[in-house]
Amino acid sequence: MKGQNDVLKIGSNEMELVDFRIFKREGDEVYEGIYGINVAKVREIIRFPKLTELPGVPPFIEGIFDLRGVVIPVVNLAKWMGVDAPEGVDKESRVIITEFNNILIGFVVHEAKRIRRVNWKDIEPASFLSGDGGLDGSKITGVTRIEDDSVLLILDLEGVVQELGLYQPSHGKLEAGKYNFSGLVLLLDDSGTARRIIKDALEQMGFNVIEATDGQQGLQILEDLYRNYGDDLPSKLRLIASDIEMPLMDGFHFAAQVKADSRFKMIPIVFNSSISDHFSELRGLDMGAEAYLVKFDSNLFYDEVARVVRAHIE
């Protein structure tokens, strides 16, 4: 599944999604929910495996199973969403094995449909959404229209996993006096929760943080900063810390634009993403980034940011 990403052009502002479906019964009617997840986070898709049930866990955690020596928890998305599934649909269910934040988790879906290539500019933020059964705007990172004027929702599976307690980011406090930097950092991330964690870490290091929610906004901020500082901007803006998956313009395309602009190309970029596959790391470094970090290990983040900023100052 990871090989699908190889056909994407570096800096193309595109991604590939696994299109999957969740069916919901309401009376005599069956409705089809259309969802997606970045191919870069998908290890493989398998038939429903034989599971070992776990005592005392919520009903949407189906159990665990052994996948070639790795024990993987399995979450039933329909049950987590509070969906009343049609009878018999579980017989055709598939499990999407995902890898993000350096962990493996399986998600039960009713049907894995196809792979779609989507331009980030066609993905709109979904913070306006709300709903019942646990699915709200905070668990959806974006929406995009597909054929027949249908809408595909991109789920924030990391948020689901954190809510279930299967993964918690490490964001410990910085040792007093360890770092004493100054200057600005531009932080790009569409997740308000992620921005709060990363902003706090950067401010502990002494930086003043300017926030953006996507690459387009990030480029506009850079233009505004250049009007204020001119050619002195690289000495004022110490670092750009960017997520990868963002509506309108992703981190890779943003970095390509920055590095192609003589006014900004000397400003170091650190990617900080939940995507933990090796190809994405190589792609980030090909974009000219000085580091690629997986969310969120605070100690590694502090050390890598310090390393990159010091190299830039020197």
C-alpha positions as CSV (number, residue, x, y, z in Angstrom):
1,M,0.0,0.0,0.0
2,K,2.8,2.4,0.8
3,G,4.1,2.1,-2.8
4,Q,1.1,4.0,-4.0
5,N,2.7,7.2,-2.9
6,D,5.7,6.7,-5.2
7,V,3.7,8.1,-8.2
8,L,3.1,11.4,-6.5
9,K,5.2,14.2,-7.7
10,I,7.4,16.0,-5.2
11,G,5.7,19.2,-4.1
12,S,2.6,18.5,-6.2
13,N,0.1,19.5,-3.5
14,E,-1.7,16.2,-4.0
15,M,-2.3,13.1,-1.9
16,E,-3.9,9.7,-2.3
17,L,-6.8,8.6,-0.2
18,V,-8.1,5.2,0.6
19,D,-11.9,5.7,0.1
20,F,-13.8,3.5,2.5
21,R,-17.5,3.2,3.5
22,I,-19.5,2.9,6.7
23,F,-23.2,1.9,6.2
24,K,-25.9,3.2,8.5
25,R,-29.4,1.8,8.9
26,E,-32.3,4.2,9.7
27,G,-35.6,2.4,9.7
28,D,-35.9,0.6,6.3
29,E,-33.3,2.8,4.7
30,V,-29.5,2.2,4.5
31,Y,-27.2,5.2,4.1
32,E,-23.6,5.1,2.9
33,G,-21.0,7.2,4.7
34,I,-18.0,8.0,2.5
35,Y,-14.7,8.5,4.3
36,G,-11.0,8.7,3.5
37,I,-7.6,8.2,5.0
38,N,-4.2,9.2,3.6
39,V,-2.5,6.3,1.8
40,A,0.7,7.2,3.5
41,K,-0.8,6.1,6.8
42,V,-2.1,2.7,5.5
43,R,0.1,-0.3,5.8
44,E,-2.4,-2.8,4.3
45,I,-6.0,-3.8,4.1
46,I,-7.1,-7.3,5.3
47,R,-10.1,-9.4,5.9
48,F,-11.5,-9.4,9.4
49,P,-9.0,-11.5,11.4
50,K,-9.5,-13.8,14.3
51,L,-9.3,-11.6,17.4
52,T,-8.5,-12.0,21.1
53,E,-11.1,-10.1,23.0
54,L,-10.0,-7.8,25.8
55,P,-11.9,-7.6,29.1
56,G,-13.1,-4.2,30.4
57,V,-12.6,-2.2,27.2
58,P,-15.3,-0.2,25.4
59,P,-17.4,-2.2,22.9
60,F,-15.9,-0.4,19.9
61,I,-12.5,-1.9,20.7
62,E,-13.0,-5.3,19.0
63,G,-9.8,-6.9,20.4
64,I,-6.2,-7.6,19.4
65,F,-4.5,-9.9,16.9
66,D,-1.0,-10.8,15.9
67,L,0.1,-9.5,12.5
68,R,3.5,-11.1,11.7
69,G,4.7,-10.8,15.2
70,V,3.2,-7.4,16.0
71,V,0.2,-7.2,18.3
72,I,-2.4,-4.8,16.9
73,P,-5.5,-3.3,18.6
74,V,-8.6,-3.2,16.4
75,V,-11.2,-0.4,16.6
76,N,-14.6,-0.7,15.0
77,L,-15.3,2.7,13.5
78,A,-19.1,2.2,13.1
79,K,-19.4,1.3,16.7
80,W,-17.3,4.2,17.8
81,M,-19.5,6.5,15.7
82,G,-22.6,5.1,17.2
83,V,-23.8,3.9,13.8
84,D,-26.6,1.3,13.7
85,A,-25.1,-1.0,10.9
86,P,-27.3,-3.1,8.7
87,E,-27.5,-6.8,9.4
88,G,-24.9,-9.0,7.7
89,V,-22.6,-6.1,6.8
90,D,-19.9,-7.3,9.3
91,K,-19.4,-10.4,7.1
92,E,-17.9,-8.3,4.4
93,S,-16.0,-5.9,6.7
94,R,-12.3,-5.1,6.1
95,V,-9.6,-4.0,8.5
96,I,-7.4,-1.1,7.5
97,I,-4.1,-1.5,9.1
98,T,-2.7,2.0,9.8
99,E,0.6,3.3,10.9
100,F,1.0,6.8,12.3
101,N,2.8,8.3,15.2
102,N,5.0,5.2,15.0
103,I,2.2,2.9,16.1
104,L,0.1,0.3,14.3
105,I,-3.7,0.2,14.7
106,G,-6.5,-1.6,12.8
107,F,-9.8,0.1,11.9
108,V,-12.8,-2.0,10.9
109,V,-14.7,-0.5,7.9
110,H,-17.7,-2.0,6.0
111,E,-16.1,-1.6,2.6
112,A,-12.7,-0.5,1.2
113,K,-13.7,1.0,-2.1
114,R,-10.7,2.5,-4.1
115,I,-7.8,4.8,-4.0
116,R,-8.4,8.4,-5.0
117,R,-5.9,11.1,-5.9
118,V,-7.0,14.5,-4.5
119,N,-5.5,17.9,-4.7
120,W,-5.3,19.6,-1.3
121,K,-6.8,22.8,-2.7
122,D,-10.0,20.8,-3.3
123,I,-10.2,19.9,0.4
124,E,-12.0,22.2,2.7
125,P,-11.6,22.5,6.5
126,A,-14.4,20.7,8.4
127,S,-14.5,22.6,11.7
128,F,-18.1,23.6,11.0
129,L,-19.3,20.0,11.2
130,S,-21.1,18.6,14.2
131,G,-23.0,15.4,14.8
132,D,-24.1,12.6,17.1
133,G,-22.4,9.5,18.2
134,G,-18.9,10.9,18.7
135,L,-18.4,12.1,15.1
136,D,-17.9,15.8,15.1
137,G,-15.8,18.5,13.4
138,S,-12.9,17.8,15.7
139,K,-12.6,14.2,14.3
140,I,-12.7,15.3,10.7
141,T,-9.8,17.1,9.1
142,G,-11.4,18.0,5.8
143,V,-14.1,17.4,3.2
144,T,-14.0,17.1,-0.5
145,R,-16.6,16.5,-3.2
146,I,-16.4,13.4,-5.4
147,E,-18.6,12.1,-8.3
148,D,-22.4,12.5,-8.1
149,D,-21.9,15.6,-5.9
150,S,-21.2,13.3,-2.9
151,V,-19.0,14.4,-0.1
152,L,-16.0,12.5,1.3
153,L,-15.0,13.1,4.9
154,I,-11.4,12.7,5.9
155,L,-11.3,11.3,9.4
156,D,-8.8,12.4,12.0
157,L,-7.9,8.9,13.1
158,E,-5.1,10.2,15.4
159,G,-7.8,12.1,17.3
160,V,-9.8,8.9,17.6
161,V,-6.8,7.0,18.9
162,Q,-5.9,9.7,21.4
163,E,-9.5,9.8,22.6
164,L,-9.5,6.0,23.2
165,G,-6.2,6.3,25.1
166,L,-4.3,4.1,22.7
167,Y,-1.8,6.8,22.1
168,Q,-0.8,10.0,24.0
169,P,1.7,12.5,22.7
170,S,4.7,13.2,25.0
171,H,4.8,16.9,25.8
172,G,6.8,17.2,28.9
173,K,8.2,20.4,30.3
174,L,11.6,21.6,29.2
175,E,14.4,21.6,31.8
176,A,14.8,25.2,33.0
177,G,17.5,27.1,31.4
178,K,18.4,24.4,28.9
179,Y,17.6,26.6,25.9
180,N,17.3,30.4,25.7
181,F,16.5,31.2,22.1
182,S,14.9,34.4,20.7
183,G,13.2,35.4,17.5
184,L,10.2,34.2,15.6
185,V,9.0,30.8,14.5
186,L,6.2,30.3,11.9
187,L,4.1,27.3,13.0
188,L,1.7,25.6,10.4
189,D,-0.8,23.0,11.5
190,D,-4.5,22.7,10.9
191,S,-5.1,21.0,14.2
192,G,-5.8,23.4,17.1
193,T,-4.7,20.8,19.6
194,A,-1.4,20.2,17.8
195,R,-0.7,23.9,17.5
196,R,-1.3,24.4,21.3
197,I,1.2,21.6,22.1
198,I,3.9,22.7,19.6
199,K,3.5,26.4,20.4
200,D,3.9,25.7,24.1
201,A,7.1,23.7,23.4
202,L,8.5,26.5,21.2
203,E,7.7,29.2,23.7
204,Q,9.4,27.2,26.4
205,M,12.5,27.4,24.2
206,G,12.2,31.2,24.1
207,F,10.6,31.8,20.6
208,N,7.7,34.0,19.7
209,V,5.3,31.9,17.6
210,I,3.2,33.0,14.6
211,E,0.5,30.5,13.7
212,A,-1.0,29.4,10.4
213,T,-3.6,26.7,9.6
214,D,-2.4,25.8,6.1
215,G,0.2,26.4,3.5
216,Q,-1.6,29.2,1.8
217,Q,-1.9,31.2,5.0
218,G,1.7,30.4,5.7
219,L,2.9,31.9,2.4
220,Q,0.8,35.0,3.1
221,I,2.3,35.4,6.5
222,L,5.8,35.2,5.0
223,E,4.9,37.9,2.5
224,D,3.7,40.1,5.4
225,L,6.9,39.5,7.4
226,Y,9.0,40.3,4.4
227,R,7.2,43.7,4.0
228,N,8.2,44.4,7.7
229,Y,11.8,43.0,7.7
230,G,12.9,42.9,4.1
231,D,16.1,41.0,3.5
232,D,16.7,40.8,7.2
233,L,13.8,38.3,7.5
234,P,16.0,35.2,7.7
235,S,17.7,36.6,10.8
236,K,14.4,37.4,12.4
237,L,12.4,34.2,11.5
238,R,14.5,31.4,13.0
239,L,12.4,28.5,11.9
240,I,9.3,27.2,10.1
241,A,7.7,24.2,11.8
242,S,5.1,22.6,9.5
243,D,2.6,19.8,9.5
244,I,2.2,17.8,6.3
245,E,-1.6,17.2,6.0
246,M,-3.4,20.5,5.7
247,P,-6.4,21.6,3.6
248,L,-5.9,24.0,0.7
249,M,-2.0,23.6,0.6
250,D,-0.1,20.8,2.3
251,G,3.3,21.0,3.9
252,F,5.3,19.5,1.0
253,H,3.9,22.0,-1.5
254,F,4.3,24.9,0.9
255,A,8.0,23.9,1.5
256,A,8.5,23.7,-2.3
257,Q,7.2,27.3,-2.7
258,V,9.4,28.5,0.2
259,K,12.6,26.9,-1.1
260,A,11.9,28.2,-4.6
261,D,11.7,31.8,-3.4
262,S,15.1,33.6,-3.0
263,R,13.6,35.7,-0.2
264,F,12.7,32.8,2.0
265,K,14.9,29.8,0.9
266,M,17.4,30.3,3.7
267,I,14.8,30.0,6.5
268,P,15.1,26.4,7.9
269,I,12.0,24.1,7.8
270,V,11.3,21.3,10.2
271,F,8.4,19.0,9.4
272,N,6.4,17.7,12.3
273,S,3.8,15.1,11.2
274,S,1.9,12.0,12.3
275,I,2.8,10.3,9.0
276,S,5.6,8.0,10.1
277,D,6.5,6.1,6.9
278,H,10.0,6.3,5.5
279,F,9.0,7.5,2.1
280,S,7.3,10.6,3.5
281,E,10.5,11.4,5.6
282,L,12.6,11.2,2.4
283,R,10.1,13.3,0.5
284,G,10.3,15.9,3.3
285,L,14.0,16.0,3.2
286,D,13.9,16.2,-0.7
287,M,11.8,19.4,-0.2
288,G,14.8,21.0,1.5
289,A,13.6,20.5,5.1
290,E,16.4,20.2,7.8
291,A,14.5,17.6,9.8
292,Y,11.4,15.4,9.7
293,L,9.9,14.6,13.1
294,V,6.9,12.3,14.0
295,K,4.4,13.8,16.4
296,F,5.0,14.2,19.2
297,D,8.0,13.4,21.3
298,S,8.8,16.6,23.2
299,N,12.5,15.7,24.0
300,L,13.3,14.9,20.4
301,F,11.4,18.0,19.2
302,Y,13.4,20.3,21.6
303,D,16.7,18.7,20.6
304,E,16.1,18.8,16.8
305,V,14.7,22.3,16.8
306,A,17.8,23.5,18.8
307,R,20.1,21.7,16.4
308,V,18.5,23.2,13.3
309,V,18.3,26.7,14.7
310,R,21.9,26.7,15.9
311,A,23.2,25.5,12.5
312,H,21.2,28.3,10.9
313,I,22.6,31.0,13.2
314,E,26.1,29.8,12.8
